[in-house]
Amino acid sequence: MLNSAAAGRRQARQVVIVQTVTAALVALAFLVDSVPSAAGAGLAGAGVALGSALMAWRSLPDRTIGAAAVLGRLAGGIALKWLVIAGALYLALARLELPPVPVVTGLCAALIASLLAYRIK
């Protein structure tokens, strides 16, 4: 079977790891500027990684289920992911008042890293 549930879980784990490492590297790069910049980049990247992990947890069940249930779980997982990302952005920008450029850079870097992680075999 080419597209097993175990393969999906492995790929999701790989994506979350790549996003986490990318978020840490971007935060380290912004540490040269200031600690709030590094915190903003790290928080946004961590929000993306956490959202991806929750989406995978929600979307990839341990048992075999029907197509309609899979589609519902996938839609719920995507909604959960973007809710977590929006919450991280709200926390970073509105509550903690971190600099916006590092926050957006951390967000974009983690999202781009997820696209590149799908290319890794």
C-alpha positions in Angstrom: 0.0 0.0 0.0 1.5 3.3 -1.1 -0.5 5.7 1.1 -0.9 4.0 4.5 -1.9 5.7 7.7 1.5 4.9 9.1 3.2 6.7 6.2 0.9 9.7 6.8 1.9 9.8 10.5 5.6 9.5 9.7 5.3 12.3 7.2 3.4 14.5 9.7 6.1 13.9 12.3 8.7 14.8 9.8 6.9 18.1 8.9 6.5 19.1 12.6 10.2 18.4 13.2 11.3 20.5 10.2 9.0 23.3 11.2 10.3 23.3 14.8 13.9 23.3 13.7 13.2 26.1 11.2 11.4 28.1 13.9 14.4 27.7 16.2 16.9 28.7 13.5 14.9 31.8 12.6 14.6 32.7 16.3 18.4 32.3 16.7 19.0 34.5 13.6 16.7 37.3 15.1 18.5 37.0 18.5 21.3 39.1 16.9 18.7 41.9 16.7 17.0 41.6 20.1 15.4 39.2 22.5 11.8 40.4 21.7 12.6 39.8 17.9 13.8 36.3 18.6 10.8 35.6 20.8 8.4 36.8 18.2 9.9 34.7 15.4 10.1 31.7 17.7 6.5 32.1 19.0 5.1 32.3 15.4 7.1 29.4 14.2 6.2 27.3 17.2 2.5 28.2 16.6 2.8 26.8 13.1 4.5 23.6 14.4 1.9 23.1 17.1 -0.9 23.7 14.7 0.5 21.1 12.3 0.9 18.6 15.1 -2.7 19.1 16.2 -3.9 18.8 12.7 -2.0 15.5 12.2 -3.4 14.2 15.5 -6.9 15.1 14.5 -6.7 14.0 10.9 -4.9 10.7 11.2 -7.0 8.2 13.2 -5.6 4.9 14.5 -8.4 2.9 13.0 -9.9 2.6 9.5 -12.9 4.9 9.0 -15.1 5.9 6.1 -14.4 8.5 3.5 -16.9 11.0 4.9 -15.4 10.7 8.4 -11.9 11.2 7.0 -13.0 14.3 5.2 -14.7 15.7 8.4 -11.6 14.9 10.5 -9.4 16.6 7.9 -11.5 19.7 7.8 -11.6 19.8 11.6 -7.8 19.4 11.7 -7.2 22.2 9.2 -9.5 24.5 11.2 -7.7 23.6 14.4 -4.4 24.3 12.8 -5.3 27.8 11.6 -7.0 28.6 15.0 -3.8 27.8 16.8 -1.8 29.9 14.3 -4.2 32.8 14.6 -4.0 32.5 18.4 -0.1 32.5 18.3 -0.2 35.6 16.1 -2.7 37.3 18.4 -0.6 36.5 21.4 2.6 37.7 19.8 1.3 40.9 18.2 -1.6 42.1 20.4 -0.8 40.8 23.8 3.0 40.7 24.0 3.5 43.5 21.5 6.5 41.8 19.8 8.0 43.3 16.7 5.8 42.4 13.6 8.6 41.7 11.1 10.2 38.9 13.0 6.7 37.4 13.8 5.7 37.4 10.2 9.2 36.1 9.2 8.9 33.2 11.7 5.4 32.4 10.5 6.4 32.4 6.8 9.6 30.4 7.4 7.7 27.6 9.2 5.0 27.5 6.5 7.6 27.4 3.7 9.5 24.7 5.6 6.4 22.5 5.7 6.1 22.7 1.9 9.8 21.8 1.6 9.4 18.9 4.1 6.9 17.2 1.8 9.6 17.1 -0.8 12.0 15.1 1.5 11.9 11.4 0.8 
